[in-house]
């Protein structure tokens, strides 16, 4: 009898949602993989059983910077304050620091911090282009692990490796997306190949004997925990840890497609997705598969503009270009409700 209970499946999704392409053909011919999201009934952990790490290679074409948004900068401010509260005066290592923006924010707060990320492209001397292993020879009072744990196979084993690399001690700050938020809001476009794991606060609680603080942030979309690495323990599920997506998780795929079809038959000209990152990539692909392709995708990140998103091959427009082309009254599908007020203000409230 299998220990894995099936929760959700989707075929042939792009393995990278945030990799940008120079041409439409390259974007449409991107590498793809399947989703087979399951729950391990022994550990209670939720993950994509079909994930193949050999398909994942991060390079300079990977663009996931969100800091161009004021709403997201407010989130980073709140998380930096949390780190100051728990780690003030302590040394830090940020594992998987990406482009180094959060690390530099903590540096500005006076933290002694080292970042590790083999894909780092900047010039900050505090960042090493390496993985965090005992061979690096670094230890710190605390580890920062922001939006890393959802990307790695076997997250408990990964945490054990970090603990051992840090001498078996220290605290860790973890931030990951919340799968309960995805289910509650029917956010099927937040389920994609690049995320191997999908977490709840209870999952982190089962992996650590001591959690000093935990909760939800970024409008509930993310969850966080500050925990003691020395108290890591194998997670064991109870009947209360069972998780299911709502049975009507995918209902608004048809609703959105029907709205797009109706818009083309009426007086309005076109419809756009605002948000050329993970959510927008998956939403655009599913609309195309439903026979209702979108006309435009918009993103404020200059590194995405004039390039093409995976799978649907849509070209990303900057806001200024989009505002010139979209007819007032057109539909904008805003991919993240946290940015809604910001987008309404930027577009002078002239769209639906």
C-alpha positions as CSV (number, residue, x, y, z in Angstrom):
1,X,0.0,0.0,0.0
2,X,1.4,3.4,-1.0
3,X,2.4,5.9,1.7
4,X,1.6,8.7,-0.8
5,X,-1.8,10.2,-1.3
6,X,-2.4,12.1,-4.5
7,X,-3.6,15.7,-4.2
8,X,-3.2,17.4,-7.6
9,X,-1.8,16.8,-11.0
10,X,-0.9,18.8,-14.1
11,X,1.0,17.8,-17.2
12,X,3.8,19.5,-19.1
13,X,4.3,22.7,-17.1
14,X,7.5,24.8,-17.7
15,X,10.1,23.7,-15.2
16,X,11.1,27.4,-14.6
17,X,8.4,30.0,-14.4
18,X,10.8,32.9,-14.0
19,X,13.3,32.1,-16.8
20,X,12.9,34.7,-19.5
21,X,13.5,34.0,-23.2
22,X,14.8,36.1,-26.1
23,X,12.3,34.7,-28.6
24,X,8.8,33.5,-28.6
25,X,9.8,30.1,-30.2
26,X,12.4,29.5,-27.5
27,X,9.8,30.3,-24.8
28,X,7.2,28.0,-26.2
29,X,9.9,25.2,-26.6
30,X,11.0,25.5,-23.0
31,X,11.8,22.4,-20.9
32,X,8.7,21.0,-19.2
33,X,7.8,18.6,-16.5
34,X,4.7,17.1,-14.8
35,X,3.2,17.8,-11.4
36,X,2.1,14.9,-9.2
37,X,1.6,16.6,-5.8
38,X,1.2,14.1,-3.1
39,X,1.1,14.0,0.7
40,X,3.4,11.5,2.5
41,X,1.2,9.9,5.1
42,X,4.1,9.1,7.3
43,X,5.7,12.5,7.5
44,X,2.7,14.6,6.5
45,X,4.9,16.6,4.0
46,X,3.5,17.6,0.7
47,X,5.6,17.6,-2.5
48,X,5.8,16.9,-6.2
49,X,6.6,13.3,-6.6
50,X,7.4,13.7,-10.3
51,X,10.0,16.3,-9.7
52,X,13.4,15.7,-11.5
53,X,16.2,17.9,-10.1
54,X,18.3,17.1,-13.2
55,X,16.0,19.5,-15.1
56,X,16.8,22.5,-12.9
57,X,19.7,24.8,-13.8
58,X,19.5,28.4,-12.6
59,X,21.3,31.0,-14.8
60,X,21.3,34.7,-15.7
61,X,18.0,34.3,-17.6
62,X,16.3,33.5,-14.3
63,X,14.5,36.7,-13.1
64,X,12.5,36.6,-9.9
65,X,13.2,40.0,-8.4
66,X,10.0,41.4,-6.7
67,X,11.6,44.5,-5.1
68,X,10.4,46.8,-7.8
69,X,7.0,46.8,-6.0
70,X,6.4,49.1,-3.0
71,X,4.1,46.5,-1.5
72,X,6.8,43.9,-1.7
73,X,9.4,46.2,-0.2
74,X,7.0,46.7,2.7
75,X,7.0,42.9,3.2
76,X,10.8,42.9,3.2
77,X,10.8,45.7,5.8
78,X,8.6,43.6,8.0
79,X,10.8,40.5,7.6
80,X,13.9,42.5,8.3
81,X,12.4,43.7,11.5
82,X,11.6,40.1,12.5
83,X,15.2,39.1,11.9
84,X,16.4,42.1,14.0
85,X,14.1,41.0,16.8
86,X,15.4,37.4,16.9
87,X,19.0,37.8,15.7
88,X,20.0,41.3,16.8
89,X,23.8,41.5,17.4
90,X,24.4,38.0,16.0
91,X,26.3,36.8,13.0
92,X,24.2,35.4,10.1
93,X,24.5,33.3,7.0
94,X,21.9,33.6,4.2
95,X,21.6,30.3,2.4
96,X,20.4,30.8,-1.2
97,X,20.6,34.6,-1.1
98,X,19.8,34.9,-4.8
99,X,20.6,38.4,-6.1
100,X,21.5,39.5,-2.6
101,X,18.8,42.2,-2.0
102,X,17.6,41.0,1.4
103,X,21.2,40.3,2.5
104,X,22.1,43.9,1.6
105,X,19.1,45.2,3.6
106,X,20.4,43.3,6.6
107,X,23.9,44.6,6.0
108,X,22.4,48.1,6.1
109,X,20.9,47.2,9.5
110,X,24.4,46.5,10.8
111,X,24.4,42.7,10.6
112,X,27.6,40.7,10.0
113,X,26.2,38.5,7.3
114,X,27.6,36.2,4.6
115,X,25.5,35.0,1.7
116,X,25.9,31.8,-0.3
117,X,24.4,31.2,-3.7
118,X,26.2,29.6,-6.7
119,X,24.0,31.7,-9.1
120,X,24.8,35.1,-7.5
121,X,25.7,37.7,-10.2
122,X,26.6,40.8,-8.1
123,X,29.8,42.2,-6.7
124,X,29.1,42.2,-2.9
125,X,32.2,40.7,-1.3
126,X,30.0,39.2,1.5
127,X,28.5,36.7,-1.0
128,X,30.2,33.5,-1.9
129,X,29.2,31.7,-5.1
130,X,29.0,28.3,-3.3
131,X,26.6,26.0,-1.6
132,X,26.6,26.0,2.2
133,X,28.5,22.8,3.2
134,X,31.0,22.0,5.9
135,X,33.8,22.4,3.3
136,X,33.0,26.1,3.2
137,X,34.3,26.4,6.7
138,X,31.7,29.0,7.9
139,X,29.5,29.1,10.9
140,X,27.1,31.7,12.3
141,X,24.7,32.3,15.1
142,X,21.8,32.1,12.7
143,X,20.8,31.0,9.2
144,X,18.4,32.9,6.9
145,X,16.5,30.6,4.6
146,X,14.0,32.7,2.5
147,X,12.2,30.9,-0.3
148,X,14.7,28.2,-0.6
149,X,13.1,25.2,1.2
150,X,10.3,24.9,-1.3
151,X,12.9,24.4,-4.1
152,X,14.9,21.5,-2.7
153,X,14.3,17.8,-2.7
154,X,14.0,16.1,0.8
155,X,13.6,19.3,2.8
156,X,14.2,17.6,6.2
157,X,17.5,16.1,5.0
158,X,18.5,19.5,3.6
159,X,17.8,21.1,7.0
160,X,19.9,18.4,8.6
161,X,22.8,19.2,6.2
162,X,22.6,22.9,7.1
163,X,22.6,22.1,10.8
164,X,25.7,19.9,10.4
165,X,27.4,22.5,8.2
166,X,26.8,25.1,11.0
167,X,28.3,22.9,13.7
168,X,25.0,21.4,14.9
169,X,23.7,24.6,16.5
170,X,22.2,28.0,15.8
171,X,18.8,29.4,14.9
172,X,17.2,29.4,11.5
173,X,14.7,31.8,10.0
174,X,12.6,30.1,7.3
175,X,10.1,31.7,4.9
176,X,8.1,29.7,2.4
177,X,4.8,29.9,0.6
178,X,1.7,28.6,2.4
179,X,-0.1,25.8,0.7
180,X,-3.2,26.3,2.9
181,X,-3.5,29.9,1.5
182,X,-3.3,28.4,-2.1
183,X,-6.1,26.0,-1.3
184,X,-8.3,28.5,0.5
185,X,-8.1,31.0,-2.3
186,X,-8.3,28.5,-5.2
187,X,-4.9,29.8,-6.3
188,X,-4.2,26.9,-8.7
189,X,-1.8,29.2,-10.6
190,X,0.5,29.0,-7.5
191,X,1.1,25.3,-8.1
192,X,4.1,24.8,-10.4
193,X,7.1,22.7,-11.1
194,X,9.8,24.8,-9.7
195,X,8.3,24.4,-6.2
196,X,9.0,20.8,-5.1
197,X,7.5,21.3,-1.6
198,X,4.3,22.9,-0.3
199,X,4.3,23.8,3.4
200,X,2.0,24.5,6.4
201,X,3.0,25.9,9.8
202,X,2.3,22.4,11.2
203,X,4.9,20.9,8.9
204,X,7.6,23.1,10.2
205,X,6.4,22.5,13.8
206,X,6.8,18.7,13.3
207,X,10.4,19.2,12.1
208,X,11.6,21.3,15.1
209,X,11.3,20.6,18.8
210,X,11.7,24.4,19.5
211,X,10.0,27.0,17.4
212,X,10.5,30.5,18.9
213,X,8.1,32.2,16.7
214,X,6.0,31.4,13.6
215,X,3.1,32.8,11.7
216,X,1.9,34.1,8.3
217,X,3.0,37.1,6.4
218,X,2.6,38.9,3.0
219,X,-1.2,38.8,3.3
220,X,-1.1,35.2,4.4
221,X,0.6,33.9,1.2
222,X,3.8,33.1,3.0
223,X,4.6,31.6,6.4
224,X,7.6,31.9,8.5
225,X,9.3,30.3,11.5
226,X,12.3,31.0,13.7
227,X,13.5,27.6,15.1
228,X,16.4,26.0,16.9
229,X,18.5,23.9,14.5
230,X,19.7,21.6,17.3
231,X,16.1,20.5,17.8
232,X,15.5,19.1,14.3
233,X,13.6,15.8,14.4
234,X,12.1,13.6,11.7
235,X,8.5,14.7,11.1
236,X,5.7,12.2,11.9
237,X,2.2,12.9,10.8
238,X,-1.0,12.5,12.9
239,X,-4.5,12.2,11.4
240,X,-5.0,15.9,12.0
241,X,-2.1,16.6,9.5
242,X,-4.1,15.3,6.5
243,X,-4.4,17.9,3.8
244,X,-6.7,18.2,0.8
245,X,-7.2,20.9,-1.8
246,X,-10.9,22.0,-2.2
247,X,-12.8,19.9,-4.7
248,X,-13.5,23.0,-6.8
249,X,-9.9,24.2,-6.9
250,X,-9.9,24.6,-10.7
251,X,-13.4,26.0,-11.1
252,X,-12.3,29.5,-11.9
253,X,-10.2,28.3,-14.9
254,X,-13.5,27.9,-16.8
255,X,-14.9,31.1,-15.3
256,X,-11.8,33.2,-16.4
257,X,-11.7,31.6,-19.8
258,X,-15.5,32.4,-20.3
259,X,-14.9,36.0,-19.4
260,X,-12.0,36.2,-21.9
261,X,-14.2,34.8,-24.7
262,X,-17.0,37.1,-23.8
263,X,-14.7,40.1,-23.9
264,X,-13.6,39.3,-27.4
265,X,-17.2,39.0,-28.5
266,X,-18.2,42.4,-27.0
267,X,-17.0,45.9,-27.3
268,X,-13.9,45.6,-25.2
269,X,-10.6,45.2,-27.0
270,X,-8.2,42.8,-25.4
271,X,-7.3,41.6,-21.9
272,X,-4.0,41.5,-20.0
273,X,-2.3,39.7,-17.2
274,X,-0.5,42.0,-14.8
275,X,2.4,40.0,-13.3
276,X,4.9,38.2,-15.6
277,X,6.2,35.9,-12.8
278,X,5.2,32.4,-11.7
279,X,1.4,33.1,-11.3
280,X,1.2,34.9,-14.6
281,X,3.1,32.2,-16.5
282,X,0.8,29.4,-15.2
283,X,-2.4,31.4,-15.6
284,X,-1.5,32.4,-19.2
285,X,-0.8,28.8,-20.1
286,X,-4.0,27.4,-18.6
287,X,-6.0,30.1,-20.4
288,X,-4.4,29.2,-23.7
289,X,-5.2,25.5,-23.0
290,X,-8.8,26.5,-22.3
291,X,-9.1,28.2,-25.7
292,X,-8.9,31.7,-24.4
293,X,-5.4,33.1,-24.9
294,X,-4.6,36.5,-23.4
295,X,-3.5,39.5,-25.5
296,X,-0.8,40.9,-23.3
297,X,1.3,40.3,-20.2
298,X,2.6,43.3,-18.1
299,X,5.4,43.4,-15.5
300,X,7.2,46.3,-13.8
301,X,10.5,44.4,-13.6
302,X,12.7,45.9,-16.4
303,X,14.6,42.6,-16.6
304,X,11.5,40.9,-17.9
305,X,10.3,43.5,-20.3
306,X,10.6,42.9,-24.1
307,X,11.4,39.2,-23.3
308,X,9.1,36.2,-23.5
309,X,7.6,34.1,-20.7
310,X,7.8,30.3,-20.7
311,X,5.2,28.1,-22.3
312,X,2.7,30.6,-23.8
313,X,5.5,32.6,-25.3
314,X,3.9,36.0,-24.6
315,X,6.1,39.1,-24.8
316,X,6.3,41.1,-21.5
317,X,5.2,44.7,-21.8
318,X,6.2,47.5,-19.4
319,X,3.4,49.5,-17.8
320,X,3.9,52.5,-20.0
321,X,3.6,50.5,-23.2
322,X,0.7,48.6,-21.8
323,X,-1.2,51.7,-20.9
324,X,-0.8,53.0,-24.4
325,X,-2.2,49.9,-26.0
326,X,-5.0,48.9,-23.6
327,X,-8.4,50.4,-24.1
328,X,-10.0,51.9,-21.0
329,X,-12.5,49.3,-19.6
330,X,-10.3,46.4,-20.7
331,X,-9.9,43.5,-18.2
332,X,-6.7,43.2,-16.2
333,X,-6.1,39.9,-14.5
334,X,-4.0,40.9,-11.4
335,X,-2.0,37.8,-10.5
336,X,-1.3,38.8,-6.9
337,X,-4.0,40.6,-4.8
338,X,-1.3,42.1,-2.6
339,X,-0.4,44.4,-5.5
340,X,-4.0,45.3,-6.5
341,X,-4.1,48.8,-5.0
342,X,-0.7,49.6,-6.3
343,X,-1.8,48.5,-9.9
344,X,-5.1,50.4,-9.7
345,X,-3.2,53.6,-8.8
346,X,-0.6,53.1,-11.5
347,X,-3.4,52.6,-14.1
348,X,-5.6,55.5,-12.9
349,X,-8.4,53.1,-12.1
350,X,-9.4,52.9,-15.8
351,X,-9.6,49.1,-16.2
352,X,-11.6,46.2,-14.8
